[in-house]
Protein backbone atom coordinates (compact mmCIF):
# COMPACT_ATOMS: atom_id res chain seq x y z
CA UNK A 1 0.00 0.00 0.00
CA UNK A 2 1.35 3.39 -0.95
CA UNK A 3 0.17 6.96 -0.61
CA UNK A 4 -1.81 8.14 -3.59
CA UNK A 5 0.51 11.14 -3.90
CA UNK A 6 2.84 8.78 -5.71
CA UNK A 7 0.12 7.55 -8.04
CA UNK A 8 -0.48 9.40 -11.33
CA UNK A 9 -4.29 9.03 -11.04
CA UNK A 10 -4.62 10.62 -7.59
CA UNK A 11 -8.28 11.18 -6.79
CA UNK A 12 -8.42 12.78 -3.33
CA UNK A 13 -6.06 13.82 -0.58
CA UNK A 14 -5.24 10.92 1.76
CA UNK A 15 -6.26 8.16 -0.66
CA UNK A 16 -4.17 5.00 -0.76
CA UNK A 17 -3.29 2.80 -3.71
CA UNK A 18 -3.12 -0.94 -3.13
CA UNK A 19 -1.15 -2.71 -5.82
CA UNK A 20 -1.13 -6.46 -6.47
CA UNK A 21 1.91 -8.43 -5.21
CA UNK A 22 4.96 -8.46 -7.44
CA UNK A 23 6.26 -11.74 -8.81
CA UNK A 24 9.35 -11.39 -6.62
CA UNK A 25 7.24 -11.26 -3.44
CA UNK A 26 6.41 -14.96 -3.77
CA UNK A 27 10.06 -15.83 -4.29
CA UNK A 28 11.05 -13.92 -1.15
CA UNK A 29 8.41 -15.71 0.92
CA UNK A 30 9.52 -19.06 -0.46
CA UNK A 31 13.19 -18.41 0.31
CA UNK A 32 12.36 -17.28 3.85
CA UNK A 33 10.32 -20.45 4.29
CA UNK A 34 13.17 -22.67 3.08
CA UNK A 35 16.08 -20.92 4.80
CA UNK A 36 14.25 -19.34 7.72
CA UNK A 37 14.00 -15.70 8.59
CA UNK A 38 16.95 -15.04 10.89
CA UNK A 39 16.59 -11.30 10.85
CA UNK A 40 19.23 -8.82 9.88
CA UNK A 41 22.90 -9.43 10.74
CA UNK A 42 24.04 -7.38 13.73
CA UNK A 43 26.67 -5.42 11.79
CA UNK A 44 24.11 -4.34 9.18
CA UNK A 45 21.63 -3.34 11.92
CA UNK A 46 24.30 -1.19 13.59
CA UNK A 47 25.15 0.54 10.31
CA UNK A 48 21.50 1.27 9.58
CA UNK A 49 21.03 2.59 13.10
CA UNK A 50 23.95 4.95 12.57
CA UNK A 51 22.38 6.18 9.33
CA UNK A 52 19.13 6.85 11.15
CA UNK A 53 20.95 9.26 13.46
CA UNK A 54 22.88 11.23 10.79
CA UNK A 55 21.95 14.90 10.83
CA UNK A 56 21.58 16.50 7.43
Beta strands, then each sheet from edge to edge (+ up, - down):
strand 1: 2-3
strand 2: 16-17
sheet 1: 1+ 2-
end
